[in-house]
Amino acid sequence: MTKLNIVSLKMIRWSGWLLLPLVMLFLLTGYIMDGRHGFGKLLDEKSALTFHRMLHLPLIVLVVAHIVPAVYLAMQRWGWIKHRKEQ
């Protein structure tokens, strides 16, 4: 396994673990803003909207950091990209 593949795997794992709570917070703030299922009691709508908007950039960065190496490794697996030789 090449160093690039190892780094890609580690990036996928780390970004995946960071994405889990971030996506849950993103969904939670969305439900708080909407007031569904009693979540509106946790926080006021304006604060939830502010927090929700703050989560956009980290969410985009982590999704890209998670997807790019995953697609690279998948394309290697499928044979669309040739495996690099170890040096």
C-alpha positions in Angstrom: 0.0 0.0 0.0 1.5 3.4 -1.0 1.8 6.3 1.3 -0.8 8.2 -0.6 -3.3 5.4 0.0 -2.5 5.3 3.7 -2.9 9.0 4.0 -6.2 8.8 2.0 -7.6 6.1 4.3 -6.6 8.1 7.4 -8.2 11.2 6.0 -11.4 9.3 5.3 -11.6 7.9 8.8 -10.8 11.2 10.6 -13.2 13.3 8.5 -15.9 10.6 8.9 -15.7 10.7 12.7 -15.7 14.5 12.6 -18.7 14.6 10.2 -20.9 12.5 12.5 -21.4 15.1 15.3 -21.3 17.9 12.8 -24.2 16.5 10.7 -26.1 15.7 13.9 -25.7 19.4 15.1 -26.7 20.6 11.6 -29.9 18.6 11.6 -30.6 19.5 15.3 -30.3 23.2 14.6 -32.5 22.8 11.5 -35.2 21.1 13.6 -34.9 23.8 16.3 -35.4 26.5 13.7 -38.5 24.7 12.4 -39.8 23.9 15.9 -40.7 20.3 15.0 -40.8 17.5 17.5 -40.4 19.8 20.5 -36.8 20.8 19.6 -37.8 24.4 19.6 -37.6 24.4 23.3 -33.9 23.8 23.4 -32.9 27.1 21.8 -34.5 30.2 20.4 -34.9 30.4 16.6 -32.5 33.3 16.0 -29.7 31.6 17.9 -30.3 28.3 16.2 -30.2 30.1 12.8 -26.9 31.7 13.7 -25.4 28.4 14.8 -26.8 26.6 11.8 -25.2 29.1 9.4 -21.8 28.8 11.2 -21.9 25.0 10.5 -22.0 25.4 6.7 -18.3 26.0 6.0 -17.0 23.2 8.3 -19.5 20.9 6.8 -18.5 21.7 3.2 -14.8 21.4 4.1 -15.2 18.0 5.9 -17.4 16.6 3.1 -14.8 17.5 0.5 -12.0 16.1 2.7 -14.0 12.9 3.0 -15.2 12.5 -0.5 -12.1 13.3 -2.6 -9.8 10.6 -1.1 -12.7 8.1 -1.1 -13.4 8.7 -4.8 -9.7 8.4 -5.5 -9.4 5.0 -3.7 -12.6 3.8 -5.3 -11.3 4.7 -8.8 -8.2 2.8 -8.0 -10.2 -0.2 -6.9 -12.3 -0.1 -10.1 -9.2 0.1 -12.3 -9.9 3.6 -13.6 -6.6 4.8 -12.0 -3.5 2.6 -12.0 -2.0 1.7 -8.7 1.2 3.6 -7.9 4.3 1.6 -7.2 5.8 1.8 -3.8 9.2 3.6 -3.6 
